[in-house]
Amino acid sequence: MSQKLQGKSIKIVGAGLIGTSIGLALRAAGAHIEFSDIDEMAETLANDLVKAQKIDSPALIIIATPPTAFKGVLEREASLNPQSILMDIGSIKSKPIHEVSTIEGLLSRFCGSHPMAGREVSGAVSARADLFLDRAWVLTPTRETSESAKNFVLDVIAACGAQPVEMSAADHDRRVALISHLPQTISSLLAAQLQGFSAETLALAGGGLRDTVRIAGSDPKLWGEILAANEEALLPLLINLQNDLSNLISAPSGPAKWEALVESGRNGKAAIPGKHGGKSREYRYLPIVIDDRPGQLGSLFNACAKAEVNIEDLTLEHSPGQLTAVITLAIAPEDFERLSKFLTSDGWNVHSIS
């Protein structure tokens, strides 16, 4: 974590999930934080979480509001704090830059940004200081953006543990339409199909359905604004999806068309990069049976650290009343045998799967 923000005064306008999570991370980096929000309860909670201090002349103002509130907040803060650097964290970048350009001289001290992280739950109560750890964080400086403004944003990104990715606002909006706004739309469409079915039917839902509709629990008002603001980039993607769906329905019946669909999906999934934007990696999976008692997970992670093996992902399966649970570790193939032998020798109940 960067220590460049030690002692810096930062005002965050918007005490939602993202704004509050940023505040928690920056407070841990030594910055002085104060929140402002039209929701007094959210503002109070966020300020209590970061042990806020009253800030008169913030070095940086982070605008973390819904898209429709951005311009009003921008005009007010630019007038009240004519020396402050400003940044935003919204998921649409072209519109805010246009609104900044309507205020003379402001583009030089503004840098747009968008942390590529979130949760399906909202509000300050759901905030986490590690929300952005190892996640991409886009910044969209313009030709007018000063070096000091851009560097301040880079310091914020570093303090949050994220990975900076620079691009134009137009490129950003096209890309998030595909990787964020299309998935939200499809998840919501699928979840909407569940309305009207009996509780007995939906009780049979397994991990596949639950994983696919997870983000359908997002805030309707916030996402309504986001999707409307990027509709120009989103609609062509939905038309492509509509065409694919029509072709699937009209194709001759039989296993071949469904195999082709699943194969195409597998290829698309494989194209998603791995950590830090690198090549997608294949992992091996190591199941370990653990006792259902406090401290087991922590002890297992400590053992993996002693073996100097990085855990890329994990799943935990445990039924109520069961005395044991299965934790499956996803690890790099080259670490598999070494970790398996180490944990076995350390007394863990290690299994293998094909």
C-alpha positions, 0 to 999 in steps of 0.5 A: 500500500502506498504511503504517499497520502499520509496526512493528506486531506480528502473529501468524499462526496457520496457515502455509498458502497464504493465511496465508503470503501475508498474512504476506509482504504485511504484512511488506512493509508494515513489520509484524513477523510471526511464524507458528505452525503444527502443521506444523513444516516449514511454520512454519519455511518461513513464518517464514524467508520473512518473517524472523520476529521473536519476538512476546510480545504481538501487537497482532493475531492472524490465525487462518488455519487450516482450519475444524475447527481454528478453535475450539481455536486461538481459545480458546488465543490468546484466553486467552494474549493477552487484549489482542490483536485477533483476525481470521480469514480462513476461507471460512465466516463464520457458524460462527466468529462463533458460536464466538467468541460462546461466549467472554465478551467476545471479540466486541468484539475479533474481526472476521471476514474472507475474502480472495476469492483463492487458488490451486489449489496449497497450502502456504507454498511457493506463497505470494505477496505479491501474491495479494490485489492488487485482489481483494475482501476481505470483512469481517463485523463484528458489532454488538459488534465494536469500531471498533479491531478493524474498523479494524485489519482494514481496515489489513490489507486495505489493506496486502495491496492488496485491496478491502474489502467489508463484509457480514453473515456470513449474506450472505457464506455465501450468496454464496460458496456460489454464486461459490466453493463451487458452482464447486469442486463442479462442477469436481471433479464434472467432473474425476472423470468423467475417471477411467478414460479412457485416457491417449491420450484425455486427451492430446487435452485442450485449454484448455477442459477444462484451464481448467474443471477447474483448481480440481479440483486443490484440497486435498481435506481443506481443501475437504471441511471448507469445503463441509461447513460451508456445505452448507446454502447449497450444496445448494439450488444443486446441486438447481437445477443438477440440475433444469437438467441433467434438463431439458436431457437430456429436451428434444427433440433438435436444435440449438435446445436446445444453442443455448439452453444456450450462450446462457444461459451467455453471459448468465450470464458477462456478468453477472459484474462487472469489476475492483473490482466495476464493470460488466463490460467488453468488451476488444479483443485485440492480438496481438504476435509476439515473439522467444523470448529473455530480456527480451522480455516485460519490454520489451513491458510497459515499452512499454505503460507508456510508452504509458500503457495498462493491460493488463487481461489477456494470453495467451502461446502458444509451442510448444517449439523455436519461435523466436517466440511470440504474446502477446495483450494484452487492453485497453480498446477506447478504448486499442486504436488508440493502443497499436497505433500506438505499439507499431508505431512502437516496432518491435514486430511488431503484428497485428490480429484481427477 
